[in-house]
Amino acid sequence: MKEIVILPWEEREDIKIYIPDYINTLAKEVIKNYNFQVYNMEAVATKSEQGGAIWKLSTNKGPKSLKLLHRRPTRSLFSLGAQRYLVDVKGARVPAIVKTKNGQDFIEAGGKLWFVAEWIEPLAPISKDLEGTKQLCYTLGQFHAQTRGYVPPNGAEIASRLYKWPKKYEKMMNKMDWFRNLAKAYREMPASSIILNVIDQYEDEVRTSLSKLNQSKYLDLIKKGNEEWGLAHQDYGWSNAQMGPNGMWIIDLDGVAYDLPIRDLRKLITGKMAELNKWDVTWVREMIKAYHKANPISPELYEVLLIDLSLPNEFYRFMKDMVLEPELFLNQTTAELVNSLIMTEQSKWPVLKAIQNDWR
């Protein structure tokens, strides 16, 4: 098994969820290391461009999931250790890892780590109204509180974004210049003029946010260290936090990393405001309050949250794909989407002003 190297693959239009035959064959070999009998094996998701996949297994010991983790084995070992810690030490509602016949949490094959976990069912997404969103935020706060104290297993890569916030802001600022240059190079495209109208402003906003971050208590906060802050999910939302047996369950922990926890909350807020097509002060306040009930936010951390919210986050997230194929990206559809993002971004500032003193 170790002689095979799993590589990214291209999707096929004629197959809804396509996984190359050699990976399916390898998956069946991996399953032989477990003490259960498989009746059916169904591919349910892939990350083909990165070389990852998930199968649902029907077994004589109930439903299971088999995951081929796309990250480096040492990085995957970090997330698997976190999943084990959350279940065994904290009693968190995350899927329990099923051990192999030899008592291991994973199998290494094809240059990747594979593992089996319990398949939690039934799971159902919560509503996307304000009450459902508040519940999502409260559950996120619980998760962050439970991850404190996690120490990765020997040999695991230390995945931490705790100390990288300034570099992330600097990267965003540099990318704004990339976007500007590409829009100028493809000036005749429908979206280019719209982007050029706002890019200077957004670059200045990032520069201002970076300056505020450096003047904030950020450097004091991160001195507490990785274990004190715990883990951020990095991909938290309605699909990865769902209602199941005895409450809300959080799944897909593959990308967890040490971080200031409000990074997850910021993503949740900006994503929801983009979905609403405007910033709403009631929604933002209630989301933060719901999170705070489960994992209290200090005034110093709240200041960093406001700084992170001040970035043109959704515009940047959308525009990152521009660098791949600008001649295809800068079309009329993109022009309309960018216009919508700009209008949403404009509605943000009165909301941030209204909530700036809420935690003082």
C-alpha positions as CSV (number, residue, x, y, z in Angstrom):
1,M,0.0,0.0,0.0
2,K,2.8,2.4,0.8
3,E,4.3,2.2,-2.7
4,I,1.2,4.0,-4.1
5,V,1.1,7.8,-4.0
6,I,-2.3,9.4,-4.0
7,L,-2.5,12.4,-6.3
8,P,-5.2,15.0,-7.0
9,W,-7.6,14.0,-9.8
10,E,-10.0,15.6,-12.3
11,E,-13.7,15.3,-11.8
12,R,-15.8,13.6,-14.5
13,E,-19.0,15.1,-15.8
14,D,-20.6,11.7,-16.3
15,I,-20.1,10.6,-12.7
16,K,-21.6,12.6,-9.8
17,I,-18.9,11.7,-7.3
18,Y,-15.9,10.3,-9.0
19,I,-13.0,8.7,-7.3
20,P,-10.2,6.9,-9.3
21,D,-10.3,3.1,-9.2
22,Y,-6.8,2.8,-7.6
23,I,-8.0,4.9,-4.7
24,N,-11.2,2.9,-4.3
25,T,-9.1,-0.3,-4.3
26,L,-6.8,1.2,-1.7
27,A,-9.8,2.1,0.4
28,K,-10.9,-1.5,0.5
29,E,-7.5,-2.5,1.6
30,V,-7.6,0.1,4.4
31,I,-10.9,-1.3,5.6
32,K,-9.4,-4.7,6.1
33,N,-7.5,-3.2,9.1
34,Y,-10.8,-2.8,11.0
35,N,-12.8,-5.2,13.1
36,F,-16.2,-4.9,11.3
37,Q,-17.8,-6.3,8.1
38,V,-18.8,-3.8,5.4
39,Y,-22.1,-4.4,3.6
40,N,-22.0,-1.3,1.4
41,M,-19.5,1.5,0.6
42,E,-20.8,4.8,-0.8
43,A,-18.7,7.8,-1.8
44,V,-20.3,10.9,-0.4
45,A,-17.8,13.7,-0.9
46,T,-14.4,14.4,-2.5
47,K,-11.7,17.0,-2.5
48,S,-10.4,15.9,-5.9
49,E,-8.1,18.9,-6.4
50,Q,-6.3,18.0,-3.2
51,G,-6.6,14.3,-3.1
52,G,-9.2,13.6,-0.4
53,A,-12.5,11.7,-0.1
54,I,-15.2,10.5,2.3
55,W,-17.2,7.2,2.1
56,K,-20.2,6.1,4.1
57,L,-19.9,2.5,5.3
58,S,-22.8,0.3,6.2
59,T,-21.4,-2.3,8.6
60,N,-22.4,-5.0,11.0
61,K,-21.5,-2.5,13.8
62,G,-23.6,0.4,12.5
63,P,-22.8,3.2,10.0
64,K,-19.3,4.5,9.8
65,S,-17.4,7.1,7.8
66,L,-14.1,6.4,6.1
67,K,-12.0,9.5,5.4
68,L,-9.0,9.9,3.2
69,L,-7.4,13.0,4.5
70,H,-5.8,15.2,1.9
71,R,-3.3,17.0,4.1
72,R,0.2,16.0,4.9
73,P,0.3,13.0,7.3
74,T,1.9,15.0,10.1
75,R,-0.8,17.8,9.7
76,S,-3.6,15.2,9.7
77,L,-2.1,13.7,12.8
78,F,-2.7,17.0,14.6
79,S,-6.4,17.1,13.7
80,L,-6.9,13.4,14.5
81,G,-5.4,14.0,17.9
82,A,-7.8,16.9,18.5
83,Q,-10.8,14.7,17.6
84,R,-9.7,12.0,20.0
85,Y,-9.1,14.7,22.7
86,L,-12.5,16.2,22.3
87,V,-14.3,12.9,22.5
88,D,-12.3,11.1,25.2
89,V,-11.3,14.0,27.4
90,K,-14.0,16.6,26.9
91,G,-17.0,14.5,26.0
92,A,-17.8,16.8,23.1
93,R,-20.4,16.0,20.4
94,V,-17.9,15.2,17.6
95,P,-17.7,11.8,15.9
96,A,-15.7,9.2,17.8
97,I,-12.7,7.7,16.0
98,V,-12.9,3.9,15.5
99,K,-9.7,2.1,16.3
100,T,-8.0,-0.4,14.0
101,K,-7.5,-4.0,14.9
102,N,-4.1,-3.0,16.2
103,G,-5.6,-0.2,18.4
104,Q,-4.5,2.7,16.1
105,D,-6.5,5.8,15.2
106,F,-5.5,5.7,11.5
107,I,-3.9,3.9,8.7
108,E,-1.2,5.4,6.5
109,A,-1.5,4.4,2.8
110,G,-0.8,6.1,-0.5
111,G,1.2,8.8,1.3
112,K,-2.0,9.9,3.2
113,L,-3.7,9.2,6.5
114,W,-7.1,7.3,6.5
115,F,-9.4,6.9,9.5
116,V,-12.8,5.6,10.4
117,A,-15.3,7.4,12.6
118,E,-18.8,6.9,13.8
119,W,-21.4,8.1,11.3
120,I,-23.8,10.3,13.4
121,E,-27.4,10.0,12.3
122,P,-29.8,11.4,12.1
123,L,-28.2,14.9,11.5
124,A,-30.3,17.8,10.3
125,P,-29.2,21.4,9.6
126,I,-30.6,24.0,11.9
127,S,-32.7,26.9,10.5
128,K,-30.9,29.9,9.0
129,D,-33.1,32.4,10.7
130,L,-31.8,34.5,13.6
131,E,-32.7,31.9,16.3
132,G,-30.9,29.1,14.4
133,T,-27.9,31.4,13.8
134,K,-27.7,32.2,17.5
135,Q,-27.7,28.5,18.2
136,L,-24.9,28.0,15.7
137,C,-22.9,30.7,17.4
138,Y,-23.5,29.3,20.9
139,T,-22.4,25.8,19.8
140,L,-19.2,27.4,18.3
141,G,-18.4,29.0,21.6
142,Q,-18.9,25.6,23.4
143,F,-16.5,24.0,20.9
144,H,-13.8,26.6,21.4
145,A,-14.0,26.3,25.2
146,Q,-13.7,22.5,24.9
147,T,-10.6,22.6,22.8
148,R,-8.5,24.5,25.4
149,G,-5.7,22.4,26.7
150,Y,-5.2,20.2,23.7
151,V,-1.7,18.9,23.3
152,P,-1.0,17.2,19.9
153,P,0.4,13.6,19.8
154,N,4.1,13.0,19.3
155,G,5.1,13.4,15.6
156,A,2.2,15.8,14.8
157,E,2.9,19.0,13.0
158,I,1.9,22.0,15.1
159,A,-0.9,23.7,13.2
160,S,-1.2,27.3,14.5
161,R,-2.4,30.5,13.1
162,L,-2.3,32.3,16.4
163,Y,0.8,34.3,15.6
164,K,0.1,34.9,11.9
165,W,-2.6,37.5,12.0
166,P,-0.4,40.4,10.9
167,K,1.0,38.3,8.0
168,K,-2.5,37.5,6.9
169,Y,-3.4,41.2,6.8
170,E,-0.2,41.9,4.9
171,K,-1.0,39.2,2.4
172,M,-4.5,40.6,1.9
173,M,-3.0,44.0,1.2
174,N,-0.5,42.6,-1.3
175,K,-3.3,40.7,-3.1
176,M,-5.2,43.9,-3.5
177,D,-2.3,45.2,-5.6
178,W,-2.5,42.0,-7.6
179,F,-6.2,42.5,-8.2
180,R,-5.6,46.1,-9.3
181,N,-2.9,45.1,-11.8
182,L,-5.0,42.3,-13.3
183,A,-8.0,44.6,-13.6
184,K,-5.8,47.1,-15.4
185,A,-4.4,44.4,-17.7
186,Y,-7.9,43.3,-18.6
187,R,-9.5,46.7,-18.5
188,E,-11.9,45.9,-21.3
189,M,-13.6,43.2,-19.3
190,P,-17.0,44.0,-17.7
191,A,-15.9,43.7,-14.0
192,S,-12.6,45.5,-14.3
193,S,-13.8,49.1,-14.0
194,I,-15.9,48.2,-11.0
195,I,-13.0,46.6,-9.2
196,L,-10.7,49.5,-10.0
197,N,-13.3,51.9,-8.5
198,V,-13.0,50.3,-5.1
199,I,-9.6,48.6,-4.9
200,D,-7.7,51.7,-3.6
201,Q,-10.3,52.2,-0.9
202,Y,-10.1,48.5,0.2
203,E,-6.4,48.5,0.2
204,D,-6.4,51.5,2.5
205,E,-8.9,49.8,4.7
206,V,-6.6,46.7,5.1
207,R,-3.7,49.0,5.8
208,T,-5.7,50.8,8.5
209,S,-6.8,47.5,10.0
210,L,-3.2,46.2,10.1
211,S,-2.2,49.4,11.9
212,K,-5.0,49.0,14.4
213,L,-4.1,45.3,15.0
214,N,-0.5,46.2,15.8
215,Q,-1.7,48.9,18.2
216,S,-4.3,46.6,19.9
217,K,-3.8,44.0,22.6
218,Y,-3.3,41.3,20.0
219,L,0.4,40.8,20.9
220,D,-0.5,40.5,24.6
221,L,-3.3,38.0,23.9
222,I,-1.2,35.6,21.9
223,K,1.4,35.4,24.7
224,K,-1.1,33.1,26.4
225,G,0.0,30.5,23.9
226,N,-1.6,27.8,21.7
227,E,-3.0,25.5,24.4
228,E,-4.6,28.3,26.4
229,W,-6.5,29.5,23.4
230,G,-7.4,26.1,21.9
231,L,-8.5,25.4,18.4
232,A,-10.5,27.2,15.8
233,H,-12.5,25.0,13.4
234,Q,-11.5,27.1,10.3
235,D,-14.5,25.9,8.3
236,Y,-17.5,26.2,10.6
237,G,-21.0,26.7,9.4
238,W,-24.4,25.1,8.8
239,S,-23.1,22.1,7.0
240,N,-20.5,21.3,9.7
241,A,-22.6,21.9,12.8
242,Q,-26.0,20.1,12.7
243,M,-28.6,18.9,15.1
244,G,-28.3,15.3,16.1
245,P,-28.7,12.9,19.1
246,N,-28.7,14.9,22.3
247,G,-27.9,18.2,20.7
248,M,-25.6,19.9,18.2
249,W,-22.8,17.9,16.6
250,I,-19.7,19.4,15.0
251,I,-18.1,17.4,12.1
252,D,-15.3,17.7,9.6
253,L,-12.5,18.7,12.0
254,D,-9.8,18.0,9.5
255,G,-8.6,21.7,9.3
256,V,-8.6,22.6,13.0
257,A,-5.7,24.8,14.1
258,Y,-4.6,26.8,17.2
259,D,-5.9,30.3,16.8
260,L,-7.8,33.1,18.5
261,P,-11.3,31.6,18.5
262,I,-13.0,34.7,17.2
263,R,-11.6,34.0,13.8
264,D,-14.4,31.4,13.4
265,L,-17.0,33.9,14.7
266,R,-15.8,36.6,12.3
267,K,-16.2,34.3,9.4
268,L,-19.6,33.3,10.5
269,I,-20.7,36.9,10.8
270,T,-19.3,38.2,7.5
271,G,-20.7,35.1,5.7
272,K,-24.1,35.6,7.1
273,M,-24.2,39.3,6.3
274,A,-23.2,38.5,2.7
275,E,-26.1,36.1,2.6
276,L,-28.4,38.8,3.8
277,N,-26.9,41.2,1.3
278,K,-26.6,43.8,4.0
279,W,-25.2,44.3,7.5
280,D,-27.9,44.1,10.2
281,V,-26.9,45.4,13.7
282,T,-29.5,43.2,15.5
283,W,-28.1,40.0,13.8
284,V,-24.5,40.9,14.5
285,R,-25.2,41.8,18.2
286,E,-27.2,38.7,18.8
287,M,-24.6,36.4,17.1
288,I,-21.8,37.8,19.3
289,K,-24.0,37.6,22.5
290,A,-24.9,34.0,21.8
291,Y,-21.2,33.1,21.3
292,H,-20.3,35.0,24.4
293,K,-22.7,33.0,26.6
294,A,-20.7,29.8,25.8
295,N,-17.2,31.3,25.6
296,P,-16.9,34.7,27.1
297,I,-15.2,37.4,25.0
298,S,-12.9,39.8,26.9
299,P,-12.9,43.5,25.9
300,E,-9.4,43.0,24.5
301,L,-10.5,40.1,22.3
302,Y,-13.6,42.0,21.3
303,E,-11.4,44.8,20.0
304,V,-9.5,42.3,17.8
305,L,-12.9,40.9,16.5
306,L,-13.9,44.4,15.5
307,I,-10.6,44.9,13.7
308,D,-11.0,41.7,11.8
309,L,-14.6,42.6,10.9
310,S,-13.3,45.9,9.5
311,L,-11.5,44.1,6.7
312,P,-13.2,43.7,3.2
313,N,-13.3,40.0,3.9
314,E,-16.0,38.8,1.6
315,F,-14.7,40.9,-1.3
316,Y,-11.2,39.4,-0.8
317,R,-12.5,35.9,-0.5
318,F,-14.5,36.2,-3.7
319,M,-11.7,37.9,-5.6
320,K,-9.0,35.3,-4.8
321,D,-10.1,33.2,-7.8
322,M,-9.3,36.1,-10.1
323,V,-5.6,35.3,-10.3
324,L,-6.2,31.8,-11.8
325,E,-8.0,32.8,-15.0
326,P,-8.7,36.6,-15.1
327,E,-9.9,36.5,-18.7
328,L,-12.7,34.2,-17.6
329,F,-13.3,35.6,-14.1
330,L,-13.8,39.3,-15.1
331,N,-17.1,38.7,-16.8
332,Q,-20.6,40.3,-16.5
333,T,-21.7,37.9,-13.8
334,T,-18.6,38.8,-11.7
335,A,-19.4,42.5,-12.3
336,E,-22.9,42.0,-10.8
337,L,-21.6,40.0,-7.9
338,V,-18.9,42.5,-7.1
339,N,-21.5,45.3,-7.2
340,S,-23.6,43.4,-4.7
341,L,-20.5,42.8,-2.4
342,I,-19.7,46.5,-2.6
343,M,-23.1,47.5,-1.5
344,T,-23.1,45.0,1.4
345,E,-19.6,46.3,2.4
346,Q,-20.9,49.9,2.5
347,S,-23.7,48.9,4.9
348,K,-21.1,47.4,7.3
349,W,-19.7,50.7,8.7
350,P,-22.8,52.0,10.5
351,V,-23.1,48.6,12.2
352,L,-19.5,48.5,13.4
353,K,-19.9,52.0,14.7
354,A,-23.0,51.1,16.6
355,I,-21.4,48.1,18.3
356,Q,-17.9,49.4,18.9
357,N,-18.6,50.2,22.6
358,D,-20.8,47.2,23.4
359,W,-18.0,45.4,25.4
360,R,-16.6,48.4,27.2
